[in-house]
């Protein structure tokens, strides 16, 4: 507890010092340059535009600021002289204006600064310098992925590794501030494949089609009561351009290849888009080692040593069709169909298991394991939006149907003592299905003419149906026919129906000129029905949940901002934690879901500060999170030294931490951004039985850095690196890792085409991650190694010419974000035969 108090004091003191120093200076209000960025055609403010002040003839900015949501910016920290002011924002041409400063004591009000859409001259405009990669808003941090060329030929996993506050491990599992309880949305709506596996969904989305990634750490009442950490919204590239175009992108590498086509057409009020992307992974080699010590009640120690070589092959595909139609000035319809495909094969060869009793070798067995994970998904959405003559008033009716079919199976082949003859085979089949149908109504209206008071309310219903059919089969020798096991615990059918009905209201208002407050409340009522083919019955009562939230911000006089937030969240277990199928691809480490799990509840507190200092954007955030009813792993040692893992609501988690991120524009050619995440985790499963009681605590730190340099003749060089230290878990630790890459990119044909070359993880033959589990009866150390050094070549080209349609369009879509993800729920995907991990939520 003393460590926690000291950490709170240190973080609070540091944050207060930074804010105090920014405001006090030398006790005198500095002079300011004041301006308002506005769209030249519509007259609408260009919120969060960047204003930078350059001494005439200099490449490095003297000072600058980021505008607020109304386009207003304040620049301080300048001396008398002649300057060039540059105002920029994504999608707009940079505005340059000469400013003569004759006095350092008087404010200069530039009034409105008109900005034009750079799409008006899409083919002719040459943008000099580096576009910003990070944008800070009141309720979210936005990573502008389309400005990052290092991810070309990759997928969404590569993009998310570059986003502040996120961590992505080598298997593609995403966490935010140390928690994997996050919701990943695609264009503001969920995907069926993301509902069953976030890691799988990210691998299906090409990096070249991602425009931005939004990280929302404190969602308002309008969002589902989605989870511990927050929401990640992946925004894909869409346009409101007139004409026809076709984008081609392809890549080839040592570990994988990709090919994508994306076309769009728009004529008048009607627009279409059609595209597809495929990616294959091959030559994905690795190995694992596992050593576990099991202590019996009489003090005997059983030692098990395992090792194997691994190989993985993946094929991913994603195909989409979308349309939008402007009925008239105030009525819009949008629709979309998205298909996803996945085919993954994992092989473990030379899978050797040695058993020792009190240091005496009892047996040696050799086996091979082939695991297949295949799935297909579809999302169908149809949405209607009605706007009104009064600015800001909007009514939307949204629908979504999602379905994911998955086939997970493995075959264990056991060899006889001569290690060459097949003795027996064991097969597990587990087809599953996950369906969702959602209907949602939202209404937004300003409460006054100034637009600084906004009321939002709405309702939503989500109907979910999950189904799992699992069975085990045994066969004699290499030619024997597979026969279904007669053990009733190994064969069953499981159906899980869930209905969530919700309503919310939130109110945003400004007061005392520089303060904004957004309180809200949401109520969700959940009914569940779980059924089995056998006589087993799961009794899960219905429950209602109140979810309050409040977001507050204060604009400081120099344009900086302080933010504070509180929200309460509920996290329902997904099918992976519920699925009662016994996963035993490693026979000495089996796992099984628990269909009677309850939801988790989390309280989040957050305090943030953002500033702009001489071309550098800084964001500092502190947070505290408390989770009760946390879903944690329970381990038992069965006969034969088998470790059995299941899950229950037994945990409490507390996390306190900080994030610091900086984006630095050194000059028009060189930019750097990076930061670190630091948190202290405290975990306790609350059990009194000494054989199962567990607690753990410790620091976890991660960091990233990204650099971009522009060379002559449209060449760019980019360097990226991300590292995460050892991660604290309830009964041990998960090892740290690092990824890095270097790439070059050249644009040609008036920037219609580009070709790039890149190398990744080129300094190490293989990456090694070491995991440790310690309980009163189990000590386990596992090692997973992957060979992921990669060389890749990327090519892209755009055919067709578009012109900008100046009419604004509003698109709405469904957000479902309330299922607990991460974890294996009996699937144990993240391990290559290593120990079943404890899930820290």
Secondary structure, DSSP 4 states (H G I P E B T S, - for coil): -HHHHHHHHHHHHHHHHHHHHHHHTTSSPPP-EEEEEEETTT--B-TT-EEEEEETT-SSEEEEEE--TTSEEEE----SEEEEEEEE-TTBPPEEEEEEE--SSS-EEEEEEEE-BGGGGTTT----SPPPSEEE-SS-EEE-GGG-GGGTT-BHHHHHTTSTTEEE-TT--EEETTB--EEEEETTB--HHHHH-HHHHHHTSBGGGEEEEEEESS--TTS----SSEEEEEEEP---EEEEEEEEEEEEESSEEEEEEEEEEEETTEEEEEEEEEEEEEEEEEEEEEEEEEE-TTS-EEEEEEEEEEEEEEEEEEEEEEEEEEEETTEEEEEEEEEEEEEEEEEEEEEEEEEEETTEEEEEEEEEEEEEEEEEEEEEEEEEEEE-SSTT-EEEEEEEEEEEEEEEEEEEEEE-TTSSSEEEEEEEEEEEEEEEEEEEEEEEEESSTTS-EEEEEEEEEEEEEEEEEEEEEEEETTTPPPEE---GGGSEEEEEEEEEEEEEEEEEEEETTTEEEEEEEEEEEEEEEEEESSS--B----EEEEEEEEEEEEE-TTS-EEEEEEEEEEEEE-HHHH--PPB-SSTTEEE---TTPPPEEEEEEEEEEEEEETTEEEEEEEEEEEEEEEEEEEEEEETTTEEEEEEEEEEEEEEEEEEEEEEEE-SSSEEEEEEEEEEEEEEE-----TTT--EEEEEEEEEEEEEEEEETTTEEEEEEEEEE--EEETTEEE--EEEEEEEEEEEETTTTEEEEEEEESTT-S-EEEEEEEE-SSEEEEEEEEE---EEEEEEEEEES-EEE--S-----------EE-SS-TT--TT-SS-PPPPP--
